[in-house]
Amino acid sequence: MTMGSEQRQSPPAGAERAGDRENHILVVDDDRRLRALLSRYLTENGFRVSVAADASEARQMMGAFDFDLAVVDVMMPGENGIDLTRDLRSKGALPILLLTAMDEPADRIRGLEGGADDYLTKPFEPRELVLRISSILRRARSTPARPAAETLGLGGIVVNLSTGILHRAEDGEEFGRLTTAELAMLSALAAKMGEPVSRDDLAAATGADGGERALDVQVTRLRRKIEADPKFPRFLVTVRGKGYMLQAG
């Protein structure tokens, strides 16, 4: 079975129930048929599911319920999925999985740059969707290799390693928030402060499965949030041939 194609089939027999009934998923897609299929399949796999037809309805739903993750279609009339993702990311750290019919590498990178935690192209196997959702939720619940300290000081920035919230060191004012993938990456680096962390280890920590380019995009996004000049990083530095390293300024 694939979703996002014209043929409608039943979920694969014997599919493992990978969801957690405490996890509430918001599906945002203008295709009524696909919304129904996603809602049915995710519910059968143990998730609680709500649906929205567009960005406006999604915001209304978020105002009424707390969600653990949003599955957002890219190509929607009006405000598209990437614009919605950027807006949601500027306000919080809700994990977001983008769905799209566009499968070029540049499209995946655009989605990640917009702040998505993962990206899945249509048509897709529903089993893969469940596995990707479960992977994102595991990262959100327990960031790998989190250091004992709850905060991390990087020059004029203080990062809360429990919430991913960014504060200005000068006055404590909140000014931003890391995504779950960015927080996982920063925590993995902070756990080995001053030591190189391999690209493979960072990809495993963040769930970056789009190849080297996907990991580079996540590094770039993180630098934009913690560096005064991302082009000349002071804290998150590249160690040629070894990976990346977080160093005190």
N, C-alpha and C positions, 0 to 999 in steps of 0.2 A: 504494500500500500504506500502511496505517496500522497501528500497533501499539497494543495496548490496546483494540482493538475485537474483535468476535466473528469477523470474517472473516479467514481465514488466506490470505495470498498470498505470492508469492516476492519477494525484493528486486528493485528496479527494474533493468532491464537496463542494462549499461554504467555502473553506479555507480562513481564514482571511489574508489580505495582511499586513503582519507584518513588512515588510522591509521599509527602508527609501531610496529613490532614490539617495540620496547623498552617500550612503554606497556602496563602491566598494569592492567586494569579489573576492579573488583569490582561485580557486579550483585546487589543485594539486593532480592528481591521474593518475596512468598508465593505468587504465581501461577506454578505449575510450567511451564505452557505459555508464558507470556510470558518467563520466564527462559530457556527453550530458544530462543525466537525471537531474543531479544536476544543471547544467547551466539553463535548461529549468524551473525547479521548482523554483529556487531562483529568476530567472527573473520574473516569474509569480507572485511572492510575493514581488516585488518592489525593488529588489536589482539589481545593475549593476554587471555583472559577467564576469570575464576573466578566462581562463583555461590554465593549463600547464600539460604536460605529465610526467615530472620528475623534480628533484631538479634543474638541470641545466637550463631548460626552465623557471622554476619559478623565478630564479635569473634574467634571462633576462627580464622577465615581470616586476619584481620589479624595474629594472633599468629604465624602460620606463614609468611606471605608479605608482601613489600613491594608496595604498590599505588600507582599513579600517580593514580588517580581512582576514586571510588565513585559508582555510579548507584543511588539508593535510593528505593524506593517509599514514599510517605507512609502509605497506609492498610494497615498490617500488624497482625495480631493481636498482643496483648501490647504490647511497646514499639514505638510507631509510628516512622515515618521521621524526623519532626521531632525527637522526643526523642533518637533515635540520633544525629542530626546535631549537636544541642547537646552531647551527651556527647563525640563525636569532636572537635568543634571546641574543647572545653575542654582537650583533650589534645594536639592537633597541628593541622597545616595541610593535611591531606589534602583536595584539592579534592573537592567533593560536588555532584552534580547530582540534584535531587529530581524524581521522577515522581509524578503524582497525577491522579486523575479530577476533582478539584475545580478549577474554572477561574475562580472569582471573584477579582477583584483582591486582596481581603483575604486569600485563601488564598496567593497568590503572595508578598504582603508578609510573611505569617506564616512562610513558608519561608525567605525572605531574612533575616528577623530571627533565625531559628534558626541561621543561620550558613552556609546553602547558598550556593554560588557561582552557581548557576543553577537554573531551575525550568522543567519541561516538562510540559504537560498531556496526558492521554490522551483520545482516541487521537491519535497523532502519526505523522508521516512519519519512517521510520527514517533517511532521508537527513539530516533536520534534527537528529536525535540525534547522528549522526556529526559534523556540522559544529559543534554546540555543544560536544561533548566535545573536539574538536580545538582550538576557540577557548580553552577553559579551560586545556588543556594548554600551549598557546602562552604564555598569560599566566604560567603556573606556571614555565615554563622561562626566560622572559626578560621581566622586568617592564619595561614601557615607561617611557622617560624616567627611568631610575634615575640618581640623582646619583652623582658619583665617590666621595663619602664612603661608607664601609660602615656607619656608625652615625649616628644622628640623636638629639640630645639635646632632650627636650621637658620642661623643668622637672625633676621628680624621676624621669623615665622616660628610658631609653635604648632606642632601637629599632634592632635589627640589620636593615639594609636588604637583606641577602642572604638571611636566613632568616625574617624577620618575627617573631623572638622578642623579647619585651619583657623588659627588665631594670630593676630598681630602681637608680637612680643611686647611692643611698647605700651599698649593699652588693653590688651586682652580681647580686642574686638574680633568677632567672627567675620571672616570675609570669603570663605569658600569651603568646599568639601571634596574629598577624594572619592572616586568610584571604588567599588569593592576590589576591582582588579588593580587599581592604582595603590590602594591601601595594602593589598597583598604583596605587591612588588616592593613598596617602601619598607614594610615590616620585614620581608626577607632580606633586604639590603641592610636594614638597621640591626638585624640579629647578627650580622657579620661586619659591623662597622669597621671601616679601614681595610677590609679584605675584599678581593675581587669575588664576585658571584657569577658563575657561568650563565650563559644565555639559556642553556637547557634547564638549569635550576630555576631561573626566573620564569621561563615559559611554563614549567610545571606549577610554580606558585601562583601564577596568574591565570592559567588555563588558556594561554595564547596558542591557538591551534592553526593560525593562518600563516605560519612560516616566519622567517626572520623579519619580514617587513611588518607583520602584525605586532611583534614584540617591539620593534623600533618605534612604531606609532605610540605604543603605550609609554615607552620611555620619554618620548617627546612630549606627550600630554602631561606626564608627571613633572617634567622639568618646567613646563609653562606655569605650573602651580607653585613650585617651591624655589625656583631660581629667579633672581633679579634679572638676569640676562640668559635665557635658555640657550642661546647660541654659544655662549661661553660659560658653561656650567661650573659652579663653584663646589657644589655638594655631590650631585649625581654625575660621576665622571665615567668616561669610557676607558677601559683598560684593554689596550689593543691585544687581541689574541686570547684574552681571558674572559671578557664579559664586561660587567659594570661594577662600580664600587661607590658606596656612600661614605663620604668623609666629612669630618667636622670642619667648619669654616674657621 
